[in-house]
Amino acid sequence: MKIIHTFKPQYTPEEIKDLIKWFQERMDQLPKTLTLDDSTSTEDLPQVVKILILRMGDCNITPTWSGYASHLFLIKERLIENGLFK
C-alpha cells in the first residue's frame, strides 16, 4: 500500500464541494470496510464518510477542520488505489 496523500492545512470551497460530490455520487457503492494504512481501518465506511461530510458543514474549511477533509481525500485515494472507483 503506497501512501500518496499529504495533509493540506487549507482547502478551497471548490475542492471540498468536489470531494463531497464525489462521495455522494458513490455513497451506495462504498464498501463496508476499508484499510487506510497498516494501523488504520474502518468497519463501517459509509457511516464514517457521512459523519465526516456532516462535520465539514458549509465548506468553510479552516485549518481546524482540514483534518476531516484530509481524511476524506485519503479514503478516496485508497478506494481508487484499490480499484474500487476511478
N, CA, C and O atoms as a GROMACS GRO file, in nm:
protein
  344
    1MET      N    1   0.084  -0.117   0.000
    1MET     CA    2   0.000   0.000   0.000
    1MET      C    3   0.089   0.124   0.000
    1MET      O    4   0.171   0.142   0.090
    2LYS      N    5   0.074   0.208  -0.101
    2LYS     CA    6   0.156   0.327  -0.104
    2LYS      C    7   0.081   0.444  -0.040
    2LYS      O    8  -0.041   0.456  -0.053
    3ILE      N    9   0.155   0.529   0.027
    3ILE     CA   10   0.098   0.647   0.089
    3ILE      C   11   0.114   0.763  -0.009
    3ILE      O   12   0.227   0.804  -0.039
    4ILE      N   13   0.005   0.814  -0.059
    4ILE     CA   14   0.007   0.921  -0.157
    4ILE      C   15  -0.029   1.052  -0.090
    4ILE      O   16   0.032   1.156  -0.116
    5HIS      N   17  -0.127   1.047  -0.005
    5HIS     CA   18  -0.188   1.168   0.049
    5HIS      C   19  -0.096   1.242   0.145
    5HIS      O   20  -0.029   1.182   0.228
    6THR      N   21  -0.096   1.372   0.132
    6THR     CA   22  -0.024   1.460   0.223
    6THR      C   23  -0.124   1.560   0.279
    6THR      O   24  -0.201   1.621   0.204
    7PHE      N   25  -0.121   1.578   0.410
    7PHE     CA   26  -0.212   1.673   0.475
    7PHE      C   27  -0.192   1.812   0.418
    7PHE      O   28  -0.080   1.857   0.397
    8LYS      N   29  -0.302   1.878   0.392
    8LYS     CA   30  -0.301   2.015   0.342
    8LYS      C   31  -0.374   2.102   0.446
    8LYS      O   32  -0.488   2.070   0.480
    9PRO      N   33  -0.313   2.207   0.496
    9PRO     CA   34  -0.375   2.283   0.604
    9PRO      C   35  -0.501   2.359   0.566
    9PRO      O   36  -0.579   2.396   0.654
   10GLN      N   37  -0.522   2.383   0.438
   10GLN     CA   38  -0.643   2.454   0.399
   10GLN      C   39  -0.686   2.411   0.259
   10GLN      O   40  -0.603   2.394   0.170
   11TYR      N   41  -0.816   2.394   0.243
   11TYR     CA   42  -0.874   2.355   0.115
   11TYR      C   43  -0.967   2.465   0.067
   11TYR      O   44  -1.026   2.537   0.147
   12THR      N   45  -0.980   2.476  -0.064
   12THR     CA   46  -1.073   2.574  -0.119
   12THR      C   47  -1.215   2.518  -0.110
   12THR      O   48  -1.234   2.396  -0.104
   13PRO      N   49  -1.314   2.607  -0.109
   13PRO     CA   50  -1.452   2.558  -0.110
   13PRO      C   51  -1.481   2.468  -0.231
   13PRO      O   52  -1.559   2.374  -0.221
   14GLU      N   53  -1.418   2.498  -0.344
   14GLU     CA   54  -1.439   2.416  -0.464
   14GLU      C   55  -1.384   2.275  -0.445
   14GLU      O   56  -1.448   2.178  -0.486
   15GLU      N   57  -1.266   2.264  -0.384
   15GLU     CA   58  -1.210   2.132  -0.357
   15GLU      C   59  -1.302   2.050  -0.268
   15GLU      O   60  -1.323   1.931  -0.291
   16ILE      N   61  -1.357   2.114  -0.168
   16ILE     CA   62  -1.446   2.045  -0.074
   16ILE      C   63  -1.577   2.006  -0.141
   16ILE      O   64  -1.625   1.894  -0.125
   17LYS      N   65  -1.634   2.098  -0.217
   17LYS     CA   66  -1.759   2.068  -0.288
   17LYS      C   67  -1.740   1.951  -0.384
   17LYS      O   68  -1.825   1.863  -0.392
   18ASP      N   69  -1.628   1.950  -0.457
   18ASP     CA   70  -1.600   1.840  -0.549
   18ASP      C   71  -1.581   1.709  -0.474
   18ASP      O   72  -1.629   1.604  -0.518
   19LEU      N   73  -1.512   1.715  -0.362
   19LEU     CA   74  -1.490   1.595  -0.282
   19LEU      C   75  -1.621   1.539  -0.228
   19LEU      O   76  -1.646   1.419  -0.237
   20ILE      N   77  -1.705   1.626  -0.174
   20ILE     CA   78  -1.835   1.582  -0.121
   20ILE      C   79  -1.920   1.524  -0.233
   20ILE      O   80  -1.984   1.420  -0.216
   21LYS      N   81  -1.922   1.591  -0.348
   21LYS     CA   82  -1.999   1.541  -0.463
   21LYS      C   83  -1.949   1.404  -0.505
   21LYS      O   84  -2.029   1.315  -0.536
   22TRP      N   85  -1.817   1.385  -0.507
   22TRP     CA   86  -1.759   1.256  -0.546
   22TRP      C   87  -1.813   1.145  -0.456
   22TRP      O   88  -1.853   1.039  -0.504
   23PHE      N   89  -1.813   1.169  -0.327
   23PHE     CA   90  -1.862   1.068  -0.233
   23PHE      C   91  -2.013   1.050  -0.243
   23PHE      O   92  -2.062   0.937  -0.239
   24GLN      N   93  -2.088   1.158  -0.256
   24GLN     CA   94  -2.233   1.147  -0.265
   24GLN      C   95  -2.275   1.064  -0.387
   24GLN      O   96  -2.373   0.990  -0.381
   25GLU      N   97  -2.202   1.077  -0.497
   25GLU     CA   98  -2.234   1.001  -0.618
   25GLU      C   99  -2.203   0.852  -0.602
   25GLU      O  100  -2.252   0.771  -0.681
   26ARG      N  101  -2.123   0.815  -0.503
   26ARG     CA  102  -2.080   0.676  -0.486
   26ARG      C  103  -2.121   0.617  -0.351
   26ARG      O  104  -2.084   0.504  -0.319
   27MET      N  105  -2.195   0.693  -0.273
   27MET     CA  106  -2.226   0.652  -0.136
   27MET      C  107  -2.285   0.511  -0.128
   27MET      O  108  -2.248   0.434  -0.040
   28ASP      N  109  -2.375   0.478  -0.219
   28ASP     CA  110  -2.438   0.345  -0.213
   28ASP      C  111  -2.347   0.234  -0.266
   28ASP      O  112  -2.384   0.117  -0.261
   29GLN      N  113  -2.230   0.270  -0.317
   29GLN     CA  114  -2.135   0.171  -0.369
   29GLN      C  115  -2.012   0.153  -0.280
   29GLN      O  116  -1.925   0.072  -0.310
   30LEU      N  117  -2.006   0.229  -0.171
   30LEU     CA  118  -1.889   0.221  -0.083
   30LEU      C  119  -1.882   0.084  -0.016
   30LEU      O  120  -1.986   0.029   0.022
   31PRO      N  121  -1.763   0.029  -0.002
   31PRO     CA  122  -1.751  -0.098   0.068
   31PRO      C  123  -1.779  -0.078   0.217
   31PRO      O  124  -1.768   0.032   0.269
   32LYS      N  125  -1.816  -0.185   0.283
   32LYS     CA  126  -1.845  -0.178   0.426
   32LYS      C  127  -1.718  -0.146   0.506
   32LYS      O  128  -1.724  -0.070   0.603
   33THR      N  129  -1.605  -0.202   0.466
   33THR     CA  130  -1.480  -0.181   0.539
   33THR      C  131  -1.374  -0.129   0.444
   33THR      O  132  -1.383  -0.145   0.322
   34LEU      N  133  -1.272  -0.066   0.503
   34LEU     CA  134  -1.159  -0.017   0.424
   34LEU      C  135  -1.038  -0.003   0.514
   34LEU      O  136  -1.047   0.048   0.626
   35THR      N  137  -0.924  -0.051   0.465
   35THR     CA  138  -0.797  -0.032   0.535
   35THR      C  139  -0.725   0.085   0.472
   35THR      O  140  -0.699   0.086   0.351
   36LEU      N  141  -0.693   0.185   0.554
   36LEU     CA  142  -0.625   0.305   0.503
   36LEU      C  143  -0.474   0.291   0.506
   36LEU      O  144  -0.405   0.338   0.415
   37ASP      N  145  -0.423   0.227   0.610
   37ASP     CA  146  -0.280   0.201   0.622
   37ASP      C  147  -0.262   0.086   0.721
   37ASP      O  148  -0.360   0.024   0.763
   38ASP      N  149  -0.138   0.058   0.758
   38ASP     CA  150  -0.112  -0.057   0.844
   38ASP      C  151  -0.179  -0.048   0.980
   38ASP      O  152  -0.199  -0.151   1.045
   39SER      N  153  -0.213   0.071   1.024
   39SER     CA  154  -0.272   0.084   1.157
   39SER      C  155  -0.411   0.147   1.158
   39SER      O  156  -0.467   0.171   1.265
   40THR      N  157  -0.468   0.174   1.042
   40THR     CA  158  -0.597   0.241   1.036
   40THR      C  159  -0.692   0.169   0.942
   40THR      O  160  -0.661   0.148   0.824
   41SER      N  161  -0.808   0.132   0.996
   41SER     CA  162  -0.912   0.072   0.913
   41SER      C  163  -1.047   0.112   0.970
   41SER      O  164  -1.056   0.160   1.083
   42THR      N  165  -1.151   0.091   0.893
   42THR     CA  166  -1.286   0.122   0.939
   42THR      C  167  -1.376   0.002   0.913
   42THR      O  168  -1.362  -0.068   0.813
   43GLU      N  169  -1.467  -0.019   1.004
   43GLU     CA  170  -1.562  -0.130   0.992
   43GLU      C  171  -1.695  -0.085   0.933
   43GLU      O  172  -1.778  -0.169   0.898
   44ASP      N  173  -1.718   0.046   0.920
   44ASP     CA  174  -1.842   0.098   0.863
   44ASP      C  175  -1.810   0.225   0.782
   44ASP      O  176  -1.842   0.336   0.822
   45LEU      N  177  -1.748   0.203   0.669
   45LEU     CA  178  -1.702   0.315   0.586
   45LEU      C  179  -1.814   0.410   0.547
   45LEU      O  180  -1.795   0.531   0.558
   46PRO      N  181  -1.931   0.363   0.502
   46PRO     CA  182  -2.036   0.458   0.464
   46PRO      C  183  -2.074   0.552   0.580
   46PRO      O  184  -2.096   0.671   0.559
   47GLN      N  185  -2.081   0.500   0.699
   47GLN     CA  186  -2.115   0.583   0.815
   47GLN      C  187  -2.003   0.684   0.844
   47GLN      O  188  -2.032   0.800   0.874
   48VAL      N  189  -1.879   0.641   0.835
   48VAL     CA  190  -1.765   0.731   0.858
   48VAL      C  191  -1.767   0.844   0.756
   48VAL      O  192  -1.748   0.960   0.793
   49VAL      N  193  -1.791   0.813   0.631
   49VAL     CA  194  -1.794   0.915   0.526
   49VAL      C  195  -1.908   1.014   0.553
   49VAL      O  196  -1.888   1.135   0.542
   50LYS      N  197  -2.026   0.964   0.588
   50LYS     CA  198  -2.140   1.052   0.618
   50LYS      C  199  -2.107   1.147   0.732
   50LYS      O  200  -2.137   1.266   0.725
   51ILE      N  201  -2.047   1.096   0.837
   51ILE     CA  202  -2.013   1.178   0.953
   51ILE      C  203  -1.909   1.284   0.917
   51ILE      O  204  -1.922   1.400   0.956
   52LEU      N  205  -1.807   1.245   0.842
   52LEU     CA  206  -1.705   1.342   0.802
   52LEU      C  207  -1.764   1.453   0.717
   52LEU      O  208  -1.729   1.569   0.734
   53ILE      N  209  -1.854   1.418   0.626
   53ILE     CA  210  -1.918   1.519   0.541
   53ILE      C  211  -2.004   1.612   0.628
   53ILE      O  212  -2.000   1.733   0.608
   54LEU      N  213  -2.079   1.557   0.721
   54LEU     CA  214  -2.160   1.640   0.810
   54LEU      C  215  -2.074   1.736   0.893
   54LEU      O  216  -2.111   1.851   0.912
   55ARG      N  217  -1.962   1.688   0.941
   55ARG     CA  218  -1.874   1.770   1.025
   55ARG      C  219  -1.814   1.887   0.947
   55ARG      O  220  -1.782   1.991   1.005
   56MET      N  221  -1.799   1.871   0.817
   56MET     CA  222  -1.741   1.979   0.736
   56MET      C  223  -1.842   2.089   0.710
   56MET      O  224  -1.803   2.200   0.672
   57GLY      N  225  -1.969   2.061   0.728
   57GLY     CA  226  -2.070   2.165   0.722
   57GLY      C  227  -2.077   2.240   0.592
   57GLY      O  228  -2.098   2.182   0.485
   58ASP      N  229  -2.060   2.371   0.600
   58ASP     CA  230  -2.086   2.459   0.486
   58ASP      C  231  -1.963   2.482   0.397
   58ASP      O  232  -1.960   2.578   0.321
   59CYS      N  233  -1.866   2.396   0.406
   59CYS     CA  234  -1.745   2.403   0.323
   59CYS      C  235  -1.655   2.521   0.358
   59CYS      O  236  -1.570   2.559   0.278
   60ASN      N  237  -1.671   2.578   0.476
   60ASN     CA  238  -1.580   2.682   0.523
   60ASN      C  239  -1.467   2.614   0.599
   60ASN      O  240  -1.462   2.618   0.722
   61ILE      N  241  -1.378   2.551   0.526
   61ILE     CA  242  -1.275   2.466   0.585
   61ILE      C  243  -1.154   2.550   0.625
   61ILE      O  244  -1.082   2.604   0.541
   62THR      N  245  -1.135   2.560   0.755
   62THR     CA  246  -1.020   2.628   0.811
   62THR      C  247  -0.920   2.521   0.854
   62THR      O  248  -0.953   2.403   0.852
   63PRO      N  249  -0.799   2.560   0.892
   63PRO     CA  250  -0.704   2.457   0.937
   63PRO      C  251  -0.758   2.368   1.049
   63PRO      O  252  -0.720   2.251   1.059
   64THR      N  253  -0.847   2.422   1.132
   64THR     CA  254  -0.906   2.341   1.239
   64THR      C  255  -0.985   2.224   1.182
   64THR      O  256  -0.981   2.114   1.238
   65TRP      N  257  -1.056   2.246   1.074
   65TRP     CA  258  -1.144   2.144   1.016
   65TRP      C  259  -1.080   2.070   0.899
   65TRP      O  260  -1.140   1.977   0.847
   66SER      N  261  -0.963   2.108   0.859
   66SER     CA  262  -0.898   2.045   0.743
   66SER      C  263  -0.870   1.897   0.764
   66SER      O  264  -0.860   1.823   0.666
   67GLY      N  265  -0.857   1.853   0.887
   67GLY     CA  266  -0.834   1.712   0.914
   67GLY      C  267  -0.945   1.624   0.860
   67GLY      O  268  -0.918   1.514   0.810
   68TYR      N  269  -1.069   1.670   0.870
   68TYR     CA  270  -1.182   1.593   0.816
   68TYR      C  271  -1.170   1.579   0.666
   68TYR      O  272  -1.186   1.470   0.611
   69ALA      N  273  -1.141   1.691   0.598
   69ALA     CA  274  -1.126   1.688   0.453
   69ALA      C  275  -1.008   1.601   0.414
   69ALA      O  276  -1.017   1.521   0.320
   70SER      N  277  -0.898   1.615   0.486
   70SER     CA  278  -0.779   1.536   0.456
   70SER      C  279  -0.808   1.387   0.468
   70SER      O  280  -0.763   1.307   0.386
   71HIS      N  281  -0.884   1.351   0.571
   71HIS     CA  282  -0.918   1.210   0.589
   71HIS      C  283  -1.006   1.159   0.474
   71HIS      O  284  -0.987   1.047   0.427
   72LEU      N  285  -1.100   1.241   0.429
   72LEU     CA  286  -1.183   1.202   0.315
   72LEU      C  287  -1.100   1.189   0.187
   72LEU      O  288  -1.123   1.097   0.108
   73PHE      N  289  -1.005   1.278   0.166
   73PHE     CA  290  -0.918   1.266   0.049
   73PHE      C  291  -0.837   1.137   0.056
   73PHE      O  292  -0.818   1.070  -0.046
   74LEU      N  293  -0.791   1.100   0.174
   74LEU     CA  294  -0.718   0.975   0.190
   74LEU      C  295  -0.808   0.854   0.161
   74LEU      O  296  -0.766   0.760   0.094
   75ILE      N  297  -0.930   0.857   0.211
   75ILE     CA  298  -1.025   0.748   0.184
   75ILE      C  299  -1.048   0.737   0.033
   75ILE      O  300  -1.046   0.627  -0.022
   76LYS      N  301  -1.069   0.849  -0.032
   76LYS     CA  302  -1.090   0.849  -0.178
   76LYS      C  303  -0.971   0.788  -0.249
   76LYS      O  304  -0.987   0.705  -0.339
   77GLU      N  305  -0.850   0.828  -0.210
   77GLU     CA  306  -0.730   0.774  -0.274
   77GLU      C  307  -0.720   0.623  -0.255
   77GLU      O  308  -0.684   0.551  -0.348
   78ARG      N  309  -0.751   0.576  -0.136
   78ARG     CA  310  -0.744   0.431  -0.110
   78ARG      C  311  -0.848   0.356  -0.194
   78ARG      O  312  -0.819   0.249  -0.247
   79LEU      N  313  -0.967   0.411  -0.205
   79LEU     CA  314  -1.070   0.346  -0.287
   79LEU      C  315  -1.026   0.337  -0.431
   79LEU      O  316  -1.046   0.233  -0.495
   80ILE      N  317  -0.968   0.443  -0.484
   80ILE     CA  318  -0.919   0.443  -0.622
   80ILE      C  319  -0.800   0.349  -0.636
   80ILE      O  320  -0.792   0.271  -0.730
   81GLU      N  321  -0.708   0.357  -0.541
   81GLU     CA  322  -0.588   0.272  -0.542
   81GLU      C  323  -0.624   0.124  -0.539
   81GLU      O  324  -0.558   0.041  -0.602
   82ASN      N  325  -0.731   0.091  -0.463
   82ASN     CA  326  -0.774  -0.048  -0.452
   82ASN      C  327  -0.860  -0.092  -0.571
   82ASN      O  328  -0.908  -0.206  -0.574
   83GLY      N  329  -0.879  -0.004  -0.670
   83GLY     CA  330  -0.951  -0.040  -0.791
   83GLY      C  331  -1.101  -0.040  -0.776
   83GLY      O  332  -1.171  -0.094  -0.861
   84LEU      N  333  -1.153   0.019  -0.669
   84LEU     CA  334  -1.297   0.020  -0.648
   84LEU      C  335  -1.367   0.131  -0.724
   84LEU      O  336  -1.485   0.119  -0.757
   85PHE      N  337  -1.295   0.239  -0.752
   85PHE     CA  338  -1.350   0.353  -0.826
   85PHE      C  339  -1.240   0.413  -0.912
   85PHE      O  340  -1.121   0.386  -0.893
   86LYS      N  341  -1.283   0.494  -1.008
   86LYS     CA  342  -1.190   0.568  -1.094
   86LYS      C  343  -1.189   0.712  -1.054
   86LYS      O  344  -1.117   0.792  -1.114
   0.00000   0.00000   0.00000
